[in-house]
Every structure is written in structure tokens, then in C-alpha cells.
Amino acid sequence: MVLVVVVLLVAVMVVLIKLKLYPSPTSLKPICPTRWLTRYAAVKAVLDNYPDVLAALQEAAKELGSTTASRAAGLYKCLSSGEFLLGLYGSLPLIQCLENFNKSLQGSKVTVSGMLQAAEVTIKSLQSLRCEHKFKRLFEEAEQKLHLCDLDAIPLPRKKKIPKRLDQGLGFASNYYHDSAEEFYRVEFFSVIDAAVLNIKEYFTSTDLTEYQDLSSVLLTGTHKPEIITKYPELNESLNQQLDFFHNQFKGSTVEDYRKIFADMVPEVRRMFPQVEALLRLLLVSPASSCTAERSFNALRRLKTWLRSSMSQQRLNHLMICHVHRDRLATQSPQAIAEEFIRAEDKRRTIFGRF
């Protein structure tokens, strides 16, 4: 389906302008080539413009070149089938749910405990879609769209015969055939939901994220769990005492709250809780998301271009730091930086003087 929609966007843009169906070719959304979850807007745009897309494909099959015309004809045959349209309607709620989950993790302040809670909410949202009346509504919307576009109704798949090697009267049960297309595709829709839920559960339980969540609960609740503490040589038995004293003095609900509490502490008070600080550092050293690192890597192509091919590695590192932390850099005073640079050496004072 993804390949079909990608080729569709390329083939239909010119025809949409030619037919003047829309003021601009941005009505159909492009598909992100690297993230398959960011495709809700693209699928929704195709469904909203379905009759016009079919008309544009028919026009392209008649008037454009041979290669484009053959592709347009093939796409029209695919899009005019009821199975494809029902697949688009069925994929919308799943993609939207997973896309919201994906966006919730795109932040530098995301914690592992928050990520696991978001995964549980996503699983419940997906399981709520596994309902007969919700699929019935999707099926009815697809039928209405087919009727609007004057297309054939959604058919049942062709019945398969039992292989002769199995049909020997040995007591095998006969094949089960669904009574309607709605019943058949409802089973397929529920199978897709079950596969999505199973993959999320396996990913978030097969890794060390659950152990990380248990470690964060030690800090947030103050409960001592020896089976968890013994896995980390940085922690010892005095952690239980320090946690009790720490929770009597300071209150917080997230790991970020306790990070701010330690950041605002004076050094004398911080030295009273060395084990709590070590526990907090263990929780902060493992980020829940790699978005910051990925965005930093994506910024590399904007900094090191073919005009800057002779840039040294040291200068590139400095530019990357300035680019990634440009919010902090904007709060700094250029004059204060220049004065600090001059005060570093006496020779600079004679060269630059004072500002």
C-alpha cells in the first residue's frame, strides 16, 4: 500500500493542476521516506480526495506518456477495488494511534517511566479499536465511499478448494467460509491490531526498560528493593537510610523533579545524600529517547557543506555544540564572552584592549 501511495503522489500532481481541481498541488501530502508512522495526513488526504484522485488517474492514463499512463492505469485498478479502500479506512485509526505515541516520545525530557506509561495507554487505545461496532462503522464508511465513486462493492475472497492430498476422507474438518465480506475483513482487522499490540508489548518488556522502571520507583517511592540495588555496584546498603531522610525533606513526582531539586541544592546539603545522588545519576545517564542525538546528526549536513570541506574536526565539534544548544547560546552575552577571552592571557590584553 505504501508503494502505491508513493507512486500515486508522483503521477497525480501534474494532472490535479491541469484539471484545476485544487488551487495548489499540496492537497495530497507527501509520505515521509524514513518514518512510516508519519503517514496519517497522507492517507487522510487520499481518502478526502478519492473521487478526484480516480478522475485524475483516468485522465493521466489517457493523455500522459506510455510509462506514466501504464502506471496510472495500474494505480486506478488498485484504487478502484473495495479491498484497497477498506484497507485505507482500517489503517487510519491504527496509524493515528501509533503516530501519537511516536510524537509523545520525540522530546529531550522524556523519561523511561513516562515512556512505559505512554506504551500502556497506546496498548489500551489499540485494544479499544478491537470492537465490532467500530469496524462496522469503518466498513460502512468504505461502502459509502464506493457508492459515491460508483465502484463495485467489497467482495468476498475467492474460496479455496481443499488440496487432494488432504481431501481423502480421513476425518479432516471442512474449510470454514465467511458468510459476508464484513465478517471476513473484521477478522483481518483484529489480527492487525493484535499484531501491533503484541509487538509493543514484546519491545517494551524484552529489554531492560522494566528494570529501569523498577530503579526509578526506588527513587520516587523510597521503597528499598535489594534485588535491584545489588545489580549496581555504585549503590550500597546506606541508600535505604538516605532515601528515608531525603523523602522527609524533599517531595517530587518525577525523575525530572528530583533532578531540579539536586540542581538547586547547595553543595553542603548535596553531600548528605551521596547514594541518592548516585541513584539519580544512574537514572539520568540512560536517555529514554535518541531524538536529540538524531537531530544533532541531521544538523551535520547543514554545517559541513562542500564549501566547508577543509573544516577541522575541532571546529566542527564547536559549531555543532553551538548549533545544538543555540537556545542557551542566545542567552549569553557576546561582550562577557569577549572579556573572558581577553582576561585569559596578558598578551591578549595588549592586543585587544578593553571593551
C-alpha positions in Angstrom: 0.0 0.0 0.0 2.8 2.4 0.8 4.5 2.0 -2.6 1.2 2.5 -4.3 0.5 5.8 -2.5 4.1 7.0 -3.2 3.8 6.5 -6.9 0.3 8.0 -6.7 1.6 11.2 -5.4 4.1 11.5 -8.3 1.7 10.6 -11.0 -1.3 12.7 -9.9 0.3 16.1 -9.0 0.5 17.3 -12.6 -2.9 16.1 -13.5 -4.5 17.8 -10.5 -3.1 21.2 -11.6 -4.2 20.6 -15.2 -7.8 19.7 -14.2 -7.8 22.7 -11.8 -9.4 20.6 -9.1 -7.4 22.3 -6.4 -5.6 25.6 -6.2 -2.2 24.0 -5.4 -0.7 20.5 -5.5 -0.3 20.5 -1.7 -3.7 18.8 -1.3 -2.1 15.4 -1.4 0.5 15.1 1.4 3.9 13.6 0.7 5.0 10.5 2.6 8.0 10.6 4.9 10.6 8.2 3.5 12.2 7.4 6.8 9.3 7.2 9.3 6.4 5.0 8.4 4.3 6.3 11.3 4.1 9.9 10.0 1.7 9.0 7.2 -1.7 9.7 8.7 -2.1 13.0 6.9 -1.1 11.4 3.6 -3.6 8.6 3.8 -6.3 11.0 5.1 -5.7 13.4 2.1 -6.1 10.5 -0.4 -9.4 9.5 1.2 -10.7 13.0 1.3 -9.9 13.5 -2.4 -10.7 9.9 -3.5 -13.2 10.7 -6.4 -10.9 13.4 -7.8 -7.8 11.1 -7.5 -9.6 8.4 -9.5 -10.6 11.0 -12.1 -7.0 12.3 -12.3 -5.7 8.8 -12.8 -8.1 8.1 -15.6 -7.1 11.4 -17.2 -3.4 10.5 -16.8 -3.9 7.1 -18.3 -5.4 8.7 -21.4 -3.2 11.7 -22.0 0.2 11.2 -20.5 3.2 9.2 -21.8 3.2 5.5 -22.1 5.2 4.8 -18.9 3.1 7.2 -16.8 -0.1 6.1 -18.4 0.6 2.4 -17.6 1.3 3.3 -14.0 -1.8 5.4 -13.7 -3.9 2.6 -15.2 -2.4 0.2 -12.7 -3.0 2.5 -9.8 -6.6 3.2 -10.9 -7.3 -0.5 -11.0 -5.8 -0.9 -7.5 -7.6 2.1 -6.0 -10.9 1.2 -7.5 -11.0 -2.1 -5.6 -13.0 -2.3 -2.5 -10.3 -4.1 -0.6 -7.8 -1.3 -1.1 -10.3 1.4 0.1 -11.3 -0.6 3.1 -7.6 -1.1 3.9 -7.1 2.7 3.9 -10.0 3.2 6.2 -8.9 0.4 8.5 -5.3 1.8 8.6 -6.3 5.3 9.7 -7.1 4.7 13.4 -4.1 2.4 13.8 -1.7 4.8 12.2 -3.1 7.8 14.2 -2.8 5.9 17.5 0.8 4.9 16.8 1.7 8.3 15.4 0.5 10.0 18.6 2.6 7.5 20.6 5.6 8.3 18.4 5.2 12.0 18.8 4.9 11.7 22.6 8.5 10.2 22.6 10.0 13.0 20.5 11.4 15.0 23.3 14.6 15.5 25.2 12.9 15.4 28.6 11.1 12.1 28.1 11.7 9.6 30.9 11.6 5.9 30.7 8.8 5.6 33.2 6.8 8.1 31.2 7.5 6.2 28.0 6.3 2.9 29.5 3.1 4.6 30.7 2.6 6.0 27.3 3.0 2.5 25.8 0.4 1.2 28.2 -2.0 3.9 27.1 -1.3 3.1 23.5 -2.0 -0.6 24.0 -5.3 0.2 25.6 -6.2 2.6 22.8 -5.4 -0.1 20.2 -7.4 -2.7 22.2 -10.4 -0.3 22.3 -10.4 -0.5 18.4 -10.9 -4.2 18.6 -14.7 -3.8 18.7 -17.3 -5.0 16.3 -19.3 -1.8 16.1 -16.2 0.3 15.4 -15.2 -1.9 12.5 -18.8 -1.9 11.3 -18.6 1.9 11.1 -15.4 1.7 9.1 -16.9 -0.8 6.8 -20.0 1.3 6.2 -17.8 4.4 5.5 -15.9 2.4 2.9 -19.1 1.2 1.3 -20.5 4.8 1.2 -17.3 6.0 -0.5 -17.5 3.1 -3.0 -21.1 4.1 -3.8 -20.1 7.8 -4.1 -17.3 6.8 -6.6 -19.6 4.4 -8.4 -17.4 1.4 -7.7 -18.1 -2.2 -7.1 -18.9 -3.4 -3.6 -16.4 -5.1 -1.4 -16.3 -8.8 -2.4 -15.5 -11.9 -0.5 -12.2 -13.5 -1.4 -12.3 -16.5 -3.7 -13.0 -19.7 -1.9 -10.1 -22.1 -1.9 -10.5 -25.8 -2.6 -9.1 -28.4 -0.2 -5.9 -30.0 -1.7 -6.4 -33.5 -3.0 -3.7 -34.8 -0.7 -5.9 -33.7 2.3 -9.3 -34.5 0.9 -9.1 -38.3 1.3 -12.0 -38.8 3.7 -9.7 -39.2 6.7 -11.9 -37.1 9.0 -10.5 -33.7 8.3 -12.9 -30.8 9.0 -14.1 -28.9 6.0 -12.9 -25.4 5.4 -14.8 -22.5 7.1 -16.1 -19.9 4.8 -17.3 -16.5 6.0 -20.9 -15.5 5.3 -20.1 -11.9 4.3 -17.2 -9.7 3.4 -17.6 -7.7 6.6 -17.1 -10.8 8.7 -14.0 -11.8 6.8 -12.3 -8.4 6.9 -13.2 -7.9 10.5 -11.1 -10.9 11.4 -8.2 -9.5 9.4 -8.6 -6.1 11.1 -8.5 -7.6 14.5 -5.4 -9.6 13.5 -3.6 -6.4 12.6 -4.5 -4.8 15.9 -3.3 -7.9 17.8 0.0 -7.9 16.0 0.5 -4.2 16.8 -0.2 -4.8 20.5 2.0 -7.8 20.6 4.9 -6.0 19.1 4.6 -3.1 21.5 4.5 -5.5 24.5 7.4 -7.5 23.3 9.6 -4.4 22.6 8.9 -2.8 26.0 9.2 -6.0 28.0 12.0 -7.8 26.3 14.6 -5.1 27.0 16.0 -3.6 30.3 13.3 -0.9 30.4 11.4 -2.8 33.1 14.5 -2.9 35.3 15.0 0.8 34.7 11.4 1.5 35.7 11.9 -0.5 38.9 15.0 1.5 39.6 13.1 4.8 39.1 10.4 3.6 41.5 13.1 3.2 44.2 13.8 6.9 43.9 10.2 8.1 43.5 8.6 6.0 46.3 11.6 5.4 48.6 11.0 1.7 48.7 14.1 -0.4 49.1 14.4 -3.3 46.7 17.6 -5.4 47.4 17.2 -7.5 44.3 17.5 -4.3 42.2 20.1 -2.5 44.3 22.6 -5.4 44.2 22.8 -5.1 40.4 24.6 -1.8 40.6 28.0 -1.6 42.4 27.6 2.2 42.8 24.8 1.7 45.4 25.1 0.2 48.9 23.0 -0.5 51.9 23.1 3.1 53.2 20.8 4.0 50.3 17.7 3.0 52.4 18.6 5.3 55.2 19.4 8.2 53.0 16.2 7.8 50.9 14.0 7.9 54.1 15.7 11.1 55.2 15.6 12.6 51.7 11.9 11.9 51.2 11.1 13.6 54.6 12.8 16.8 53.4 12.0 16.9 49.7 9.0 15.9 47.6 8.7 15.2 43.9 6.7 13.1 41.5 9.1 12.5 38.6 12.8 12.0 38.0 12.9 15.5 36.5 11.6 17.0 39.7 14.4 15.4 41.7 17.0 16.5 39.2 15.9 20.1 39.7 15.9 19.6 43.5 19.5 18.4 43.3 20.5 21.2 40.9 19.2 23.8 43.4 20.9 22.3 46.4 23.9 23.9 48.0 27.0 21.6 47.9 26.9 21.1 51.7 23.3 19.6 51.6 24.1 17.5 48.5 27.0 15.8 50.2 24.5 14.5 52.8 22.9 12.3 50.2 25.7 10.7 48.1 23.8 7.5 47.5 20.6 9.2 46.4 22.7 11.4 44.0 24.3 8.2 42.6 20.9 6.7 42.1 19.7 9.8 40.3 22.8 9.8 38.1 22.1 6.2 37.1 18.6 7.2 36.0 19.8 10.2 34.1 22.7 8.6 32.3 20.4 6.4 30.1 18.1 8.6 28.0 14.6 7.4 27.1 14.9 8.7 23.5 17.6 9.2 21.0 15.9 12.2 19.4 18.5 14.7 20.5 21.3 12.7 19.1 19.5 12.1 15.8 18.7 15.7 15.3 22.3 16.7 16.1 23.4 14.2 13.4 20.8 15.6 10.9 22.2 19.1 11.5 25.6 18.0 10.3 24.7 18.3 6.6 23.8 22.0 7.2 27.1 22.8 8.9 29.6 20.9 6.9 28.9 21.6 3.2 31.1 21.4 0.2 32.1 25.0 0.8 33.5 24.0 4.2 35.3 20.8 3.2 38.5 22.0 4.8 36.9 22.4 8.3 38.9 20.7 11.1 37.2 18.3 13.4 37.7 20.5 16.4 36.0 23.5 14.8 33.2 21.2 13.6 32.6 20.0 17.1 32.4 23.6 18.4 30.0 24.6 15.7 27.8 21.5 16.4 27.7 22.4 20.1 26.7 26.0 19.3 24.0 24.8 16.8 22.5 22.1 19.1 22.5 24.3 22.2 21.5 27.5 20.3 18.8 28.3 22.9 21.4 28.6 25.6 23.8 30.4 23.3 21.2 33.0 22.7 21.1 33.9 26.4 24.8 34.5 26.6 26.3 38.0 26.3 28.9 38.4 23.5 30.6 41.1 25.4 31.0 38.9 28.5 32.5 36.1 26.3 34.9 38.5 24.7 36.0 39.9 28.1 36.6 36.4 29.4 38.6 35.5 26.3 40.8 38.6 26.8 41.4 38.0 30.5 42.7 34.5 29.9 46.2 35.8 28.8 48.1 39.0 29.3 49.2 39.1 25.7 45.5 39.4 24.6 45.0 42.4 26.8 47.7 44.3 24.9 46.3 43.3 21.5 42.6 43.7 22.1 42.5 46.1 25.0 39.2 46.5 26.7 35.6 46.6 25.5 
